[in-house]
């Protein structure tokens, strides 16, 4: 019984760590201005993050492609409204945001 209680406690701590990382990443997305045009589960001006994850889930190079798209901006993939470049956002922050987005399930 003690082993299973320790296992449950460990899983709870792990889940809390994941939730904390998700919260931190969401704050980073807000701070970087991304949430002005995107949300997790619905289209705003740009696509929902879950739609991005679903579109790129089978693409092994998706994180690198999305990193470049976020950094340099772009247009035409999701409609006529261009996404502006985010050159001022730190590379490590963009990588965290892209990993978070790619981990979302539809």
Secondary structure as UniProt FT lines:
FT   HELIX           2..31
FT   TURN            32..33
FT   HELIX           34..36
FT   HELIX           49..56
FT   TURN            57..58
FT   TURN            60..61
FT   HELIX           62..72
FT   TURN            87..88
FT   HELIX           91..102
//
